[in-house]
Amino acid sequence: RRARLSTSTVESALRRRHEHLMNPLFRLLGLSRAIILYVDPTGYERGRVLETCAARHFHVVEVFSPPFASRFSGEVEGVLAAPAAGEEYTWAETLTGRRGRIVAVCCGSDDGLATAERLAAALTPRCSNGINVARRDKYLMHEALRAAGLRAAQQRVVSRWEEEGEPFVRELLAAPLERGVVCKPRRGQASIRVSLADSVATAGRQCRALLAAPVALLRGDDEAGSPSVLLQEELRGREWVVDSVSRDGEHKVVALWRYSKASLNGAPFVNLCDELRPANDADDEALMEYARRVLDALGVRWGPAHLEIKRPASGPVLVEANVGRWNGVDFKLLADACLGYNAYEATLDAFTDRRRWEALPATPPPALGGAGRLVKLVSSVEGELRALRHAEELAELPSLVRFETEATDPGDRVKRTVDLDTCAGLAVLLHADAAQVEADYARLRALQPTLFEVESVETGDGVA
């Protein structure tokens, strides 16, 4: 008699076959190529991903989402564009042939997340999260949390200020909580065009300006509607980041970061540094449990995520989640030195190696192997670079292991820092002594206002 197979039995068999294909000997014999499909490989992250995959003998196929492919059109030869919806399987067969199998889809840009999600759903359905726009739309994201019983920001989508925005802002500012109103693109990145208002008049100006010149990543797979702006309550408390990787619904926290931000250069949320932190108390556990529940509410079962969360006294509340992407900073050095593992390796473990995954800690340790910070360099000036100052003083900082500026040569453009897109560079502090890192960070912050010597240039708005 033929036994009836349950869905779980079939899934278990598929997993065993999948992990058998990942066996290094199986790949060495040339019986199959394990392929990582990497959407929108860019910047330093590309090098980290390629390095990690090469160490595990994975073949990486680099492919570009419609927004990225259109930028390269006619300029770069050999750009592999993602297939249109409905053509994924035929495209993959042509791409891989009989000797290859796509085992995971990863993404290197916010623009490409919808494309990567679609490709994963079509080509690796066993380890995909399906398709859910709420993972990218900041308004739908918070509504999904609210529906799941989680704390979420008060918010309103606005396409007309007078009829929709002004009543919401008046109501929010009337509440006796001493908070402002955040005005942001419904789909944006890097804090671009995010502003903070403490009055109805200011909120109105900000909202109208964003409606008149909208910023959105709703392109390609996510269709853009009429221009709209998201208004949210200002969330108080220190901002933290939970970096996670998931395998079949099991979420592991691979790093905790504590943000430092400030109001500088006329912008409300300028990033100063990310401090790698241990998980050593009940508040940390509450933060990580909230993050796990956010992932569940957004239907995340596989792959990396980067969650930005405020920690007021009343408990954690999400700012936003970047599902399907790693942390947007160059974290590998600090993670390897202080934790002994990193999110790139953990992602490969999740998709391809159950034993390695089971050996991966579920949370960061209560004590790190060192102290580390990723410092975002802030420029208070704008113009053409004449010189970089303070080289001797920087060389004397014991914990400074890396220092890179965006502008390096005379004549390069220096931008005044107002968001992550205009960050002036990166410094990495790493030392066994946390007090040394703290002292070096304070000195580095003190040097930054005079770090760049520039020559003012004429801009469309006058002299910069």
Salt bridges, closest charged atoms under 4 A:
GLU19 OE2 - ARG247 NH2 2.58
GLU19 OE1 - ARG354 NE 3.40
GLU45 OE1 - ARG325 NH2 3.83
GLU62 OE2 - ARG46 NE 2.49
GLU88 OE2 - ARG118 NH1 2.67
ASP110 OD1 - ARG325 NH1 3.30
ASP111 OD2 - ARG71 NH2 3.37
ASP111 OD2 - ARG219 NH2 2.32
GLU117 OE2 - ARG135 NH1 2.56
GLU117 OE1 - ARG136 NH1 2.79
ASP137 OD2 - ARG186 NE 2.64
GLU143 OE2 - ARG146 NH2 2.81
GLU162 OE2 - ARG208 NH2 3.18
GLU163 OE1 - ARG160 NE 3.89
GLU164 OE2 - ARG160 NH2 3.25
GLU166 OE2 - ARG170 NH2 2.91
ASP221 OD2 - ARG118 NE 2.28
ASP222 OD2 - ARG136 NE 2.67
GLU233 OE1 - ARG179 NH1 2.68
GLU234 OE1 - ARG236 NE 3.18
GLU239 OE1 - LYS261 NZ 3.07
ASP243 OD1 - HIS306 ND1 2.76
ASP248 OD2 - ARG15 NH2 2.59
ASP248 OD1 - ARG301 NH2 2.86
ASP274 OD1 - LYS376 NZ 3.21
GLU275 OE1 - ARG258 NH2 2.87
GLU275 OE2 - ARG277 NH1 3.32
GLU275 OE2 - ARG373 NH2 3.83
ASP284 OD1 - ARG311 NH1 3.12
GLU285 OE2 - ARG292 NH1 3.20
GLU289 OE1 - ARG292 NH1 3.02
ASP296 OD1 - HIS251 NE2 2.78
GLU308 OE2 - HIS306 NE2 3.36
GLU320 OE1 - LYS138 NZ 3.89
ASP330 OD2 - ARG48 NH2 2.70
ASP330 OD2 - ARG402 NH1 2.65
ASP336 OD2 - LYS332 NZ 2.83
ASP349 OD1 - ARG56 NH1 2.95
ASP353 OD2 - ARG356 NE 3.47
GLU358 OE2 - ARG354 NH1 3.64
GLU382 OE2 - ARG413 NH2 2.74
GLU382 OE1 - ARG416 NH1 3.53
GLU393 OE2 - HIS390 ND1 3.48
GLU393 OE1 - ARG443 NH2 2.31
GLU404 OE2 - ARG402 NE 3.02
GLU438 OE1 - ARG373 NH2 2.31
GLU453 OE2 - ARG386 NE 3.87
GLU453 OE1 - ARG389 NH2 3.84
